[in-house]
Amino acid sequence: MLRYILLPFKALIKLMGADFNQLCIILSAKLKMDNRRSMSISQKGKNSNNQMWLQTVMYLALGFLFGEMALIVNKPLVSFTIFFAYIMIMIAMLMISEFTNVLIDTRDNSILMPRPINSRTIVLAKILHIAFYMLHMSLSLSLYIIVMTLINHGLITMLLLFFFIILTTLFTLFLTNIFYLGLMNVVNGQKLKDIIVYFQVAMAIVFMGGYQLIPRMMEMHDITNIQIPIHWWSYFIPPMWMSTSMDAYISDLYDTSHLIFFFCATLVPIISLVFVIKALAPKFNKALAQLDVAGSKEKKVIKEINESKGFVSKLSRFSTKNRIESTAFSMVWIMSGRERKFKQTVYPSFGYIFIFILIFAFKSNEAFDIENLAGSNKYLWFIYTTIFVSFSITQQLGYSDQNKSSWFYQILPIDKPGEVLLGSFKSVMIKYFVPSFLLISGIALSIWGIKIIDDLIYGFLSVSLVSSLMQSWSEPILPFSKERLTQDAGGNFVKGILLMISAFGIGFLHYGLSLIPYGVIIASPVVLLLLYLQLRKFRKISWQKIKG
């Protein structure tokens, strides 16, 4: 089946220097292994098989909500520009936060690299492996728009939209991969492990910041009749390529400008793919192999051990109740710094904080005015954007590529694994969430002054409570004990969307309390009590509830 799907692209695959037969075999094996891994998670395996369907339902719901917003605009050019920009940013964020691990996965090196398989074939197989899941997401998000396009504009327009959705998905995927593969060609060895983590933060800022270009391109006099004037720099905006091509067919406009956009929409994704495979792929395997090289870990381990005996040890004793919690606190503190893929998944969330502050706190059509900002209540946006960090660290804590070593949990004399979970939760919250919250609080205090100190205290307690609730309501996973499954990657992204909705909810609750005299001050002890009771409940989690 897979061979027949790829057969129309056989000539293009050969043009890029990849072997068509080997590509089909490798890609087929990867997809089969994804399914077999999901079937091997003991008693929980049956739930993993339904993960893709659950993600599909969530993406369909999100696509419906966003589709309704985009279709309010009467102009096809504007509505499709918003739509394609939305698809591109969703794919880019999912690639950065979830699928980078798949691209730079080194587990199949021992099987593929000794074989007579060229680098281009291996890289293309990895990219198409990721593309399978990305297309699933983008088509699920687009289904409502596709149906409405069929109803409003006919079958041919719908097929054209379907074609451009695929090109948009592939172009965004190739664009993010160009950054990673380019970095691998410039930086080698141990430095690559460290740089790629911070590189992801920069990419998150670039893609999320670039999304803000779209509102600035529009002339918003009437929301139903928004206009997008074409400037010289519009030709460098990828969503405009697709939307203008759609507008050309719908409006029967085939002038020079529309033809240029059409050629950009159809040719640039293909040229990007050829460039990635032919120019950057040859050094990919060599750079990937170096990620497995230990590279002077002995001194690093000694340094971390000494650190744990000092500051971290004192902090763990101060923050925990007993020896088990304290040990888990120190262990997770050190391991979270060692686990490269944990950092790759978590660190981009720090970039999201500042981007979402810019998106929500500052309107795109207004100049920055510190006095107007200080007179508003937008400090709530500052407070609750930190929930991205708390969610990311708690949800990624259970995953590791070295999960087989987690057997030691079973042989330790631990009656209540909840004590391990609680110590781990406290460790990552203090190590990652508290510093980010203090930084945001410092910025907020410099703008709004000491009058918002009660709001900062309430916000800290509120985010901590919501994070602990989400951690305990989901199936508990011991720290770094579960394998990352490719088909489950989008699940965290969906949870992130739901968490953002919950952030809106607790933010509006906070806003309502701020309208009541002393409401925030009175509510803070209540939230503190709920947090205390929740952490006590956390500690009582038994072995029967631990995800196997």
C-alpha positions in Angstrom: 0.0 0.0 0.0 2.7 2.5 0.9 4.6 1.7 -2.3 1.6 2.6 -4.4 1.2 5.9 -2.5 4.8 6.9 -3.2 4.9 5.5 -6.7 3.7 8.8 -8.4 6.7 10.5 -6.7 9.3 7.8 -7.8 11.0 10.1 -10.3 11.3 12.9 -7.8 12.7 10.6 -5.2 15.3 9.3 -7.6 16.1 12.9 -8.6 17.0 13.7 -5.0 19.4 10.8 -4.9 17.4 8.4 -2.7 16.7 4.8 -3.5 13.0 4.3 -4.0 12.8 0.6 -3.0 15.0 1.1 0.1 12.9 4.1 1.1 9.6 2.2 0.9 11.1 -0.7 3.0 12.5 1.7 5.7 9.4 3.8 5.9 7.1 0.7 6.0 9.2 -0.7 8.9 9.1 2.5 10.8 5.3 2.7 10.6 5.0 -0.9 11.6 7.3 -0.4 14.6 5.2 2.5 15.7 2.2 0.2 15.9 4.0 -2.6 17.6 5.4 -0.3 20.3 1.9 0.9 21.1 0.8 -2.7 21.4 3.6 -3.5 23.9 2.8 -1.2 26.8 1.4 -4.0 28.9 -2.2 -3.5 30.0 -2.3 0.1 28.7 -1.5 -0.9 25.1 -5.1 -0.9 24.0 -5.5 2.8 25.1 -2.5 3.8 23.0 -4.1 2.3 19.9 -7.0 4.8 20.3 -4.6 7.7 20.7 -4.7 8.7 17.0 -8.5 8.6 16.9 -8.6 10.8 20.0 -6.2 13.3 18.5 -8.3 13.3 15.3 -11.4 14.2 17.2 -9.6 17.0 19.1 -8.1 18.4 15.9 -11.5 18.2 14.1 -13.0 20.3 17.0 -10.1 22.8 16.9 -10.4 23.0 13.1 -14.2 23.7 13.3 -13.7 26.5 15.8 -10.9 28.1 13.9 -12.6 27.5 10.6 -15.7 29.4 11.8 -13.5 32.3 12.8 -11.7 32.4 9.4 -14.9 32.1 7.4 -16.4 35.2 9.0 -14.3 37.2 6.6 -16.0 37.6 3.2 -12.8 37.9 1.2 -11.3 34.5 0.1 -7.8 36.0 0.0 -8.0 37.0 3.6 -9.8 33.9 5.0 -7.4 31.5 3.2 -4.3 33.6 4.3 -5.5 33.2 7.9 -6.2 29.5 7.4 -2.8 28.7 5.8 -0.9 30.7 8.4 -2.7 28.8 11.2 -1.9 25.5 9.6 1.8 26.4 9.2 2.2 27.7 12.8 0.5 24.6 14.2 2.7 22.2 12.2 5.9 24.2 13.1 5.1 24.2 16.8 4.3 20.5 16.8 7.5 19.7 14.9 9.6 21.8 17.3 8.0 20.6 20.5 7.2 16.9 19.7 8.8 15.6 16.5 12.4 16.8 16.7 13.1 13.7 18.7 12.0 11.6 15.7 14.2 13.5 13.3 17.4 13.1 15.4 16.6 9.7 16.8 19.7 7.6 16.9 18.2 4.2 17.8 18.2 2.8 14.3 21.8 3.8 13.5 23.1 0.4 14.4 20.8 -1.2 11.9 20.8 1.2 8.9 24.3 2.8 8.9 26.3 -0.5 8.4 24.0 -1.3 5.4 24.6 0.0 1.8 22.0 2.8 2.3 23.0 6.3 1.4 22.3 9.3 3.6 19.7 10.8 1.4 17.5 7.7 1.6 17.8 7.7 5.4 17.0 11.4 5.8 14.1 11.3 3.4 12.7 8.3 5.3 12.8 10.2 8.5 11.2 13.3 7.0 8.4 11.2 5.4 7.9 9.3 8.6 7.2 12.6 10.4 5.2 13.9 7.4 2.7 11.0 7.9 1.7 12.3 11.3 1.9 15.9 10.2 -0.5 15.3 7.3 -2.8 13.5 9.7 -2.9 16.6 11.9 -3.2 19.2 9.1 -6.0 17.3 7.3 -7.9 16.8 10.6 -7.6 20.6 11.3 -8.6 21.4 7.7 -11.6 19.1 7.3 -14.2 21.7 8.1 -12.6 24.3 5.7 -12.4 21.6 3.0 -16.1 20.8 3.4 -17.1 24.4 3.4 -15.0 25.1 0.4 -16.7 22.2 -1.5 -20.1 23.6 -0.6 -19.3 27.3 -1.4 -16.9 27.0 -4.4 -17.3 23.5 -5.9 -15.3 20.3 -6.3 -12.3 21.6 -8.3 -11.7 24.4 -5.7 -11.9 21.9 -2.9 -9.3 19.6 -4.7 -7.0 22.6 -5.2 -7.3 23.5 -1.5 -6.5 19.9 -0.6 -3.4 20.0 -2.9 -2.2 23.3 -1.3 -2.8 21.9 2.2 -0.4 19.0 1.4 2.2 21.4 0.0 1.9 23.7 3.0 2.4 20.8 5.4 5.4 19.5 3.5 6.9 23.0 3.0 6.6 23.8 6.8 8.1 20.4 7.6 11.0 21.0 5.2 11.5 24.5 6.5 12.0 23.4 10.1 14.2 20.5 8.9 16.4 22.9 6.9 17.2 24.6 10.2 18.1 21.4 12.0 20.0 19.8 9.1 21.9 23.0 8.4 22.9 23.2 12.1 24.2 19.6 12.0 26.3 20.5 9.0 27.9 23.5 10.8 28.3 22.2 14.4 29.6 18.7 15.3 30.1 16.6 18.3 29.2 17.4 21.9 28.5 21.0 21.2 25.6 20.0 18.9 23.8 18.4 21.8 23.8 21.6 23.8 23.2 24.0 20.9 20.3 22.2 19.4 18.3 22.7 22.6 18.7 26.5 22.6 18.2 26.5 18.9 14.7 25.1 19.4 13.9 28.0 21.7 15.0 30.5 19.0 13.0 28.6 16.3 9.8 28.7 18.5 10.2 32.5 18.9 10.9 32.9 15.1 7.8 30.9 14.0 5.5 32.3 16.7 6.8 35.9 16.1 6.4 35.5 12.3 2.8 34.6 12.8 2.3 38.2 14.0 3.0 39.4 10.5 -0.4 38.3 9.3 -2.5 40.7 11.4 -0.1 43.6 10.6 -0.7 42.9 6.8 -4.4 43.4 7.1 -6.4 46.6 7.0 -9.1 46.0 9.7 -11.8 48.6 9.2 -14.6 46.0 9.3 -14.0 42.4 10.4 -16.1 41.0 7.7 -14.4 43.0 4.9 -10.7 42.9 5.9 -8.4 43.7 3.1 -4.8 42.5 2.5 -2.9 44.9 0.2 -0.1 43.3 -1.9 3.3 44.7 -1.2 6.7 43.7 -2.5 7.4 41.9 0.8 4.2 39.9 0.4 6.0 37.5 -1.9 8.2 36.4 1.0 5.1 35.3 3.1 4.4 31.6 2.5 0.7 31.6 3.5 0.2 34.3 0.9 1.5 32.0 -1.8 -1.2 29.5 -1.1 -4.1 31.9 -0.4 -3.4 34.1 -3.5 -3.3 31.0 -5.7 -6.7 30.0 -4.3 -8.0 33.5 -4.8 -6.8 33.5 -8.4 -9.0 30.5 -9.2 -12.0 31.6 -7.2 -12.0 35.2 -8.5 -10.7 34.2 -12.0 -7.7 36.5 -11.7 -4.6 35.4 -13.6 -2.4 38.6 -13.6 1.4 38.6 -13.1 1.1 38.9 -9.4 -1.1 35.9 -8.9 1.0 33.8 -11.3 4.1 34.6 -9.3 2.4 33.5 -6.1 1.2 30.3 -7.8 4.7 29.4 -8.9 6.0 30.1 -5.4 3.3 27.9 -3.9 4.0 24.9 -6.2 7.7 25.1 -6.9 9.3 26.3 -3.7 8.2 23.3 -1.5 9.6 20.9 -4.1 12.9 22.9 -4.5 13.2 23.0 -0.7 12.8 19.2 -0.5 15.5 18.7 -3.2 17.8 21.1 -1.4 17.4 19.4 2.0 18.0 16.0 0.6 20.8 16.7 -1.9 22.7 19.4 -0.1 22.3 18.8 3.6 21.6 15.1 3.9 25.1 13.7 3.1 26.5 14.9 6.5 23.4 14.0 8.4 24.3 10.5 9.4 27.8 11.5 10.5 26.4 14.3 12.7 23.7 12.0 14.0 26.3 9.4 15.0 28.2 11.9 17.0 25.1 12.5 19.2 25.7 9.0 20.7 29.3 9.8 21.5 29.7 10.2 25.3 32.4 12.9 25.1 33.9 13.6 28.5 30.9 12.7 30.6 33.0 11.6 33.6 33.8 15.2 34.8 30.3 16.3 34.2 28.9 13.4 36.3 31.3 14.2 39.1 30.4 17.8 39.0 26.7 17.0 39.1 27.2 14.6 42.0 29.1 17.2 44.0 26.3 19.7 43.2 23.7 17.3 44.5 25.6 17.0 47.8 25.5 20.8 48.2 22.8 23.2 47.1 20.4 20.6 45.7 20.7 18.4 48.7 19.9 21.3 51.1 17.0 22.4 48.8 15.5 18.9 48.7 15.6 18.5 52.5 13.9 21.9 52.8 11.2 21.2 50.2 10.3 17.6 51.0 8.8 15.7 53.9 10.8 12.4 54.0 13.8 10.6 52.6 12.0 9.1 49.6 10.7 12.4 48.4 14.1 14.0 49.0 15.9 11.3 47.0 13.5 11.6 44.1 13.8 15.4 44.3 17.6 15.2 43.9 17.6 12.5 41.3 15.1 14.3 39.0 17.0 17.6 39.5 20.1 16.0 38.1 18.5 13.8 35.4 16.4 16.6 34.0 19.7 18.4 33.3 21.2 15.3 31.7 18.2 14.2 29.6 18.9 15.9 26.3 15.5 15.1 24.8 13.7 16.2 27.9 15.4 19.6 27.5 14.6 19.6 23.8 10.9 19.2 24.6 10.7 21.6 27.6 13.0 24.5 26.7 10.9 25.8 23.8 8.1 26.5 26.3 10.2 29.3 27.7 10.2 31.0 24.3 6.4 30.6 24.1 6.0 32.7 27.3 7.4 35.8 25.8 5.7 35.4 22.4 2.3 34.9 24.0 2.8 38.0 26.2 3.4 40.0 23.0 0.4 38.4 21.3 -2.1 38.9 24.1 -0.8 41.9 26.0 0.1 44.1 23.1 -2.4 44.7 20.2 -0.9 44.4 16.8 -2.2 47.7 15.6 -1.0 49.7 18.6 2.4 51.2 19.3 4.0 50.2 22.6 3.0 52.6 25.3 4.2 51.8 28.8 1.8 54.2 30.5 -1.3 52.7 28.8 0.0 49.2 29.7 0.5 50.2 33.3 -3.1 51.5 33.5 -4.5 48.2 32.3 -5.0 44.8 33.9 -2.9 42.9 31.3 -0.6 41.7 34.0 -2.9 38.7 34.1 -1.5 37.6 30.7 2.0 37.9 32.2 1.1 35.7 35.1 -0.8 32.9 33.3 1.6 32.4 30.3 3.9 30.7 32.8 1.4 27.8 32.7 3.1 26.7 29.5 6.3 25.9 31.4 4.6 24.1 34.3 2.6 22.0 31.9 5.6 21.1 29.7 7.9 20.0 32.6 5.2 17.9 34.3 4.0 16.2 31.2 7.4 15.4 29.8 8.9 14.2 33.1 7.8 10.6 32.6 9.5 10.1 29.2 12.9 8.8 28.4 14.8 7.0 25.7 16.5 5.0 28.4 13.3 3.9 30.0 14.4 0.2 30.3 16.6 1.3 33.3 13.5 2.2 35.2 13.3 -1.3 36.6 15.1 -0.1 39.7 11.8 1.5 40.9 10.4 -2.0 41.4 13.2 -3.3 43.6 13.4 -0.3 46.0 11.6 -0.6 49.3 9.0 2.0 48.3 5.4 1.5 49.7 3.9 4.6 48.1 5.2 5.5 44.7 3.3 8.7 45.1 6.1 10.0 47.3 8.5 9.6 44.3 6.0 11.4 42.1 5.6 14.2 44.6 9.3 14.7 45.1 9.7 14.7 41.3 6.9 17.2 40.9 8.4 19.6 43.4 11.9 19.2 41.8 10.9 20.3 38.3 8.6 23.0 39.5 11.3 24.6 41.7 14.0 24.1 39.1 12.1 25.4 36.0 8.8 27.0 36.9 9.8 29.1 39.9 12.6 30.9 38.1 10.5 31.7 35.1 7.6 32.9 37.3 10.0 35.1 39.3 11.4 36.6 36.0 7.9 37.4 34.7 6.9 38.7 38.1 9.9 41.0 38.1 8.9 42.4 34.7 5.3 42.8 35.8 6.3 44.6 39.1 8.5 47.0 37.1 5.4 48.0 35.0 2.5 47.8 37.5 4.3 48.2 40.8 3.8 46.7 44.2 0.0 46.9 44.0 -0.2 43.6 42.0 1.8 41.6 44.6 -1.4 39.9 45.8 -2.2 39.0 42.2 1.2 37.4 41.7 0.9 35.3 44.9 -2.6 34.1 43.8 -1.4 33.4 40.3 1.5 31.4 41.5 -0.7 29.3 43.7 -3.4 28.9 41.0 -0.9 27.7 38.3 0.7 25.3 40.8 -2.7 23.9 41.7 -3.8 23.4 38.1 -0.4 21.8 37.3 -0.7 19.4 40.2 -4.3 18.5 39.3 -3.3 17.7 35.7 -0.4 15.7 36.8 -2.5 13.5 39.2 -5.6 13.3 37.0 -3.6 11.8 34.1 -2.3 8.2 34.5 0.7 8.6 36.8 4.1 7.8 35.3 7.3 7.5 37.3 10.1 9.9 36.3 11.9 8.9 33.1 10.2 5.5 32.9 8.1 5.5 29.7 9.2 5.2 26.1 8.3 8.0 23.7 6.0 6.8 21.0 5.8 8.6 17.7 2.1 8.2 17.3 1.5 9.6 20.8 3.5 12.8 20.1 0.5 14.9 19.0 -1.3 14.0 22.2 0.8 16.4 24.3 0.1 19.1 21.7 -3.6 18.6 22.1 -3.2 18.6 25.8 -1.4 21.9 25.4 -4.3 23.4 23.6 -6.7 22.2 26.3 -4.3 23.6 28.9 -4.3 27.0 27.2 -8.1 26.9 27.4 -7.9 26.2 31.1 -5.4 29.0 31.5 -8.1 31.3 30.0 -10.5 29.9 32.5 -8.5 30.5 35.6 -7.4 33.8 34.2 -11.0 35.0 33.9 -11.7 33.7 37.4 -8.8 35.7 38.7 -10.1 38.8 36.8 -13.5 38.3 38.4 -12.0 38.1 41.9 -10.0 41.3 41.2 -13.4 43.1 40.7 -14.4 42.2 44.2 -12.8 44.2 47.0 -10.1 42.1 48.7 -11.3 39.1 46.5 -7.9 38.0 45.5 -6.5 38.4 49.0 -9.3 36.3 50.5 -9.1 33.6 47.8 -5.4 33.1 48.1 -5.5 31.1 51.4 -8.3 29.0 49.9 -6.2 28.1 46.9 -3.2 27.4 49.2 -5.3 25.0 51.2 -6.5 23.2 48.0 -2.9 22.9 46.8 -1.9 21.5 50.2 -4.7 18.9 50.1 -3.9 18.0 46.5 -0.2 17.4 47.2 -1.3 15.2 50.2 -3.5 13.2 47.8 -0.6 13.1 45.3 1.6 11.4 48.0 -1.0 8.6 48.5 -0.9 7.3 44.9 -0.4 3.5 45.0 1.4 1.1 42.8 -2.0 0.0 41.3 -2.4 3.4 39.7 1.1 3.6 38.2 1.1 3.5 34.4 2.9 0.3 33.3 
